[in-house]
């Protein structure tokens, strides 16, 4: 039976790459909601330039700051090259330890509201599993 008579169309290049182990497909990969919280420290950041772009569902990158002088378990939240704030100190230890062990997370903005001079950001933290 030749390829044209096959029930399943197979791309020879893809089949070769899979058989050589050049990449893998994880059919069970999923994202898991780990935590919902407010972003700490937004009132100390200069967010005027990015404030309008910080909309619901926007993803924030999470970066460990193990050398942070105020919190050994600090996890900063970034929007592009702007630090938006931090995971609250009372909620960050488990996330920090998992990140140190190689787990990957990201946050999405769930709600945004101005309260005086404070940009109140509610986020959802997702584990890339």
N, C-alpha and C positions, 0 to 999 in steps of 0.2 A: 504494500500500500504506500503510495507516495503522499507527500504533504498535502496536496490538493484534495485527496480523498479522505483525509483524516477528519474525525468528528471535532477535534479541537485544533484550532489554528495555533501553531507554535512558531515563535520568532527564533530562528537559529542563533542569532547573536545573544538574545536573552538566555536561551537554554545553555549556551556555552559559558556565559558569565556565571550563571547559577551553579553549574557543575564544577567550575573551578574555585568556587567559594569566594569570589570577588566581593559579593555583598549578600546579605540575607534579608529575608522578609519575615517579620514577626507578626503573624496574623492575630496574636492575642494582645498586642500592644494597646494600651488604653491610657487615658488620663484620669487621675483620681483626685477628687476634691479633698484636700487635706485640712484646710483652715479658712475661715472667714474672719476678717478683722479690719480695724481701721489702720491707716498708715500713720505711723508716729513721725513727728518731726517736720511735717510739711510747713509749719509756721516759721521754721528756721531756714527754709530753702528759698531761693529766689526763683519762683516758678511762673513769673509773669509772662515770659516768652513762650512757655509751653502749656500754660493753663487751659487755653481754649482747645488744644489738641488732646488733652486728657479726658477722653469721653468713655462712656460705658463700653465695655468689651475690649478696650485697648489693652494690649499685653505689656507688662512691665518685666524687665529682666531682673533676676535676683542674683546678687553677688555677695559672697561672704567677705566680711571684714574682720578676720581673726585678730588683727593687730589694733583694733579699735580700742582706744584708751578708756572709754566709758563702759564698754560691753564686749567681753570676750566672744560672745555668741552673736554679735551683730550681723544682720543680713540687710543689706541696702537694696532699695528698689530703684531701678533706673529706667528712664524713658529716653532712648537714644543715648546721648552723652550728658544728659541731665539727671542728677541724683534727685529723686522725688522725696525720699524719706526712708524709713526703716520699718521692718517688722517689729511690733512692740516687744520690749525687753521681756515681758512676762509670758510671751508666746513663742520666742525664737529658738530656745535651746535645742529642742528635738529637730527642728528644721536645719539648724546649723550643723548638728552632728550628722544628720543624713547627707547634707551637702558635702561635708568633709569626707564622707564615705563614698562619694561619687554619684549620689542620686541627683537628678536634675529636676528643678522646679521652675515655674513661672507664675506670675500673678496677673489677673485680669481685673480691671476696674469694674466694680459692680454698681456703684453709685457715687455721685459727686455733688457736693453742696458747699456753698460759701457760708460760713458762720462768722460774721465780722471779718477779721483779717485771716481767719483760719480756713484753709482749703481742706475740707473734710472728704477724704477718699476712703470708701469702703472697697475692699478687695477680696477676691477669692484666690486662694493659692492652690495650684494644681501640681501634682506629681506626675512626671512623664514616666510611666511604667511600661 
